[in-house]
Every structure is written in structure tokens, then in C-alpha cells.
Amino acid sequence: MALSVDIKKQLGDFCLETSFTVENTVLALLGASGCGKSVTLRCIAGILTPDEGKIVLDGTVLYDSAARIDLPPQKRQVGYLFQQYALFPNMTVRQNIAAAVRDRARRQTVTAEKLRQFQLEAVADQKPWQLSGGQQQRTALARILASKPKAILLDEPFSALDSYLKYQLEAELAETLEQFPGTVLWVSHDRGEVFRNCRQVCVMDQGRSQGLFTLRELFHEPVTEAAARLSGCKNYADAVPAGSAVSLPEWGLTLDCGKPIPPDIRRIGVRAHHVALSAPHAPGAFPCDVLRVVQDVFNTIVLLRPETAAPDAPPLRMELSREAWYAAADKRHVWIAIQPRDILLLK
């Protein structure tokens, strides 16, 4: 069941322009807060109306500004899991699920089936305020699946849960989604959550989608700085292509990339754990002054300034094990190496 989205929506000073097509998989909409992820979901669900564009689900046009088509939410066959679950407060768990079953003849059977599937039989006659956060989420998911949707929209599904519940419920949700035959859109700003649960990623930055990535592409070959930041990269610098190397004016360095550099490269990224201690004067190594050392929970974070860097250049962040930093002979002045394969080339 393919979902195709190509829409624009203006909300005050914010402009959403998003375009992607996904079919029968779990797609993450990944981006910082306020980038338009939830607005995109609301437009697909019919809660918000785009200003222009088109949304098609499994061959059915949900919205088309040119053809003046705008199906109401109840006819879109889209299940939406809100951050706060949006359960009917005056209904029991059983009644909340039953309300989603359109076929009256099968309502009781489907409701009983979903109560069993989501282990809600013991609380079937309780109301939402009597449930734990996990039980509320399972009730909301049971209600969604009882409506037989063709697509499921998850809006940061664990934001309302305590951290100690999150991983158990995440595993339960992943198991449920494996059995779902349609498309799932999973809104998140948590790259770990995305890596564990999604198959493709649509990066969003300041209201604009930046195309689809596989997980490998996002974490190993991001093509924009926004994608690299969302994948966890910490170090960035302006770059000038120089054959098979890049010149970094801010740091006063030229780094070998081991391959021809496209002319449209403007920035580079380096993950903090790819910045490594090196022997003095080793090939490709460069000296740095240590600006600050921070002990993290499991690692040591070292902020560095290359000797050749401009005074206002951004620091170079290195993350390494506590044992490796402890073994460093000089903790005020170190030699650093970055392997060509670890330099992210960004447009």
C-alpha cells in the first residue's frame, strides 16, 4: 500500500514543503522540534488541510488541491496515534476499541480479539484515567488496528512515557507493526529509536523534506549537514574541494579523502568517535591543543583546537574510552588522525 505525499502548508511564518513516496514499510520522519513532522502527519490524517499539493494512499486520492478533493478524516483509512493517545475519557477500554469497528455485526468479535492481542482483558472495563501509560498506549493501538487502516501514523509514540517503560513498550510496538501489512510513518527526533524500528528515513529540516535515506545512508553517507546532525555527527567545518582532499580554512588543515571530491561539496562532518589519537608526525596526523576534558557516563569527551586553527574556529570534539584517554602521555597537547573513509562530504 503506497503512500505518496507532495504538499505545501503555510502556518504563520512557518512553511511546510514535503514530498515523499513510501510503500509497505516503516518510514521515519526525523528532524528537530518544530521542523514540520507533526504538521505532515496532520495533513495526511485530514486534521489540517494543505494549501496545495496531493496525497494518495493505495490508489485513493485523500487530498488534491487541483481537483478539489479533500476526504474527511473518517474516510481516509488512516490510523493516528497521538502523543497523548486521545482516548475517549468517558468510555471504557472495551468501548474505546469498539467505537473504531465500523462493521456492527463484527464489533463484539473484533473488540474481543484486540483485547486479547494487546493483553487488555483485565482492564477492559476500566476508563483511561485508571490505566498506566503503557496500557493507554496499547488501548490506542488496539483501537487503531480495529479500524483496519491502510496506514498508521505514530507521532513520537513514547514521548508521554517514563523512560523505564519505553524499551519494553517499544519492543511490543515493533512486534505489532511487523504484522501490519500497510505503511507506517513514525515521527521522532530520537535517532536510536529510528535505527531500531524503521527501515527508511525522511529527513526534515526547517519545514522541508530532504529525500529518503536508507539507515545505512543516513548513518554512513549523509549528503546534507541536517542529515548528518540528525545521525549524531558532532564536528563540522567549511570545506573547499582540492582534488582528492578538502581544505578546511577554519582549522588550517587539508585532509586526504582518498577519492575525487565533487565540486559542490561545501562542508565536511566528522563523528567524534572517528577523531583518534595518533603517534606524533604520523602520516596524515596533525597536532592539537586540549581545550577541555569532560567525563561522560561511559566515555571521555575531549575538546581540541588544531594548532593551525583560527582563534574563533569551532573546537574539534573527540570521544574515546576512559582507558584510552588515561593512557595518553600528554593531556595538554596531542596528535590526531582522521581516516579518509570517516570524512563526511556534505553539500
C-alpha positions, 0 to 999 in steps of 0.5 A: 500500500503506497503512500505518496505525499507532495504538499505545501502548508503555510502556518504563520511564518512557518512553511511546510514543503514535503514530498515523499513516496513510501510503500509497505514499510516503516518510514521515519520522519526525523528532524528537530522540534518544530521542523514540520513532522507533526504538521505532515502527519496532520495533513495526511490524517485530514486534521489540517488541510494543505494549501496545495499539493496531493496525497494518495494512499493505495490508489485513493486520492485523500487530498488534491488541491487541483481537483478539489478533493479533500476526504474527511478524516473518517474516510481516509483509512488512516490510523493516528496515534497521538502523543497523548493517545486521545482516548475517549475519557468517558468510555471504557477500554472495551468501548474505546476499541469498539467505537473504531469497528465500523462493521456492527455485526463484527464489533463484539468479535473484533473488540474481543480479539484486540483485547486479547492481542494487546493483553487488555482483558483485565482492564477492559472495563476500566476508563483511561484515567485508571490505566498506566501509560503503557496500557493507554498506549496499547488501548490506542493501538488496539483501537487503531488496528480495529479500524483496519487502516491502510496506514498508521501514523505514530507521532513520537509514540513514547514521548508521554512515557517514563523512560523505564517503560519505553524499551519494553513498550517499544519492543511490543510496538515493533512486534505489532507493526511487523504484522501490519501489512500497510505503511507506517510513518513514525515521527521522532527526533530520537535517532536510536529509536529510528535505527531500531524500528524503521527501515527508511528515513525522511529527513526534515529540516526547517519545514522541508523534506530532504529525500529518503535515506536508507539507515545505512545512508543516513548513518554512513553517507549523509549528503546534507549537514541536517542529515548528518546532525540528525545521525549524531555527527558532532564536528563540522567545518567549511570545506573547499574541494582540492582534488582528492582532499578538502581544505578546511580554512577554519582549522588550517588543515587539508585532509586526504579523502582518498577519492575525487571530491565533487565540486559542490561539496561545501562542508565536511562532518566528522563523528567524534568517535572517528577523531583518534589519537595518533603517534606524533608526525604520523602520516596524515596526523596533525597536532592539537591543543586540549581545550577541555576534558569532560567525563561522560557516563561511559566515555571521555569527551575531549575538546581540541583546537588544531594548532593551525586553527583560527582563534574563533574556529569551532573546537574539534570534539573527540570521544574515546574510552576512559582507558584510552584517554588515561593512557595518553602521555600528554593531556595538554597537547596531542596528535590526531588522525582522521581516516579518509573513509570517516570524512563526511562530504556534505553539500 
